[in-house]
């Protein structure tokens, strides 16, 4: 089996690469990257490195040729139109290259009534893959727990979680746990089921007072819950013009659309996902 991972120098793609080469020979894995010079550490493992540009189909066809499993991690573009355009190029290239199976990253904010800026892409993803004629599997993530670690000092200073979430809950998964599942599914034929969608969450979701309680225990500092408005949140965190996108995600959360709980992680890995408290305690102490 030959594998290609897009975004292999990114946060999730890089961790998937590290986990996958624990399960299959590194020589069977190719990293699809935008900047080859950033992938020297990958080449040193014996893995292949291929330059790809999601907007240049010919680079994709060349990289995808002779690949049994394409692990597709979308780019970090901030709007659904850009990501849908990217996906179309990926699928067309995969069809031309006769890719055996696509293993794609999804997100739980994919409901038809979800106001998250990227929900249209995540809703489009399974439908488009289903029409592609290529066998596919989707691993759908909850919110990443990882950004809470660098955010903790600000929350300590504020003494409050400020997400505009009303009384609704959020589900989380860590990048490390997600990458383990991607690698396990990719390397295990019995898990690489055509049309299957796996959803990755921890065993519990958290209302904002519950989240504040966990963060207080981890940081040994008093943290409560005082939400700001969606507009205020967008203005506070508009670095890189991400404010509206981030606020739209918590708008979805406030409507109860980001609280899903699934046992798929346990079923695939044979043990529960790392709890939020355990994950944050370990990472915050580094």
Secondary structure, DSSP 8 states (H G I E B T S, - for coil): --EEEETTTSHHHHHHHHHHTTTS-GGGEEEEES-GGGGHHHHTTT-EEEE--TT-HHHHHHHHTT-SEEEE-----SSHHHHHHHHHHHHHHHHHHT-SEEEEEEES---TT---TTHHHHHHHHHHHHTSSS-EEEEEE-EESTHHHHHHHHHHHHTEE----TT-EE-EE-HHHHHHHHHHHHH-TTT--TTEEEEE--S--EEHHHHHHHHHHHHTS--EE----HHHHHHHT-GGG-HHHHHHHHHHHHTT-S----SHHHHHHSS----HHHHHHHHHT-
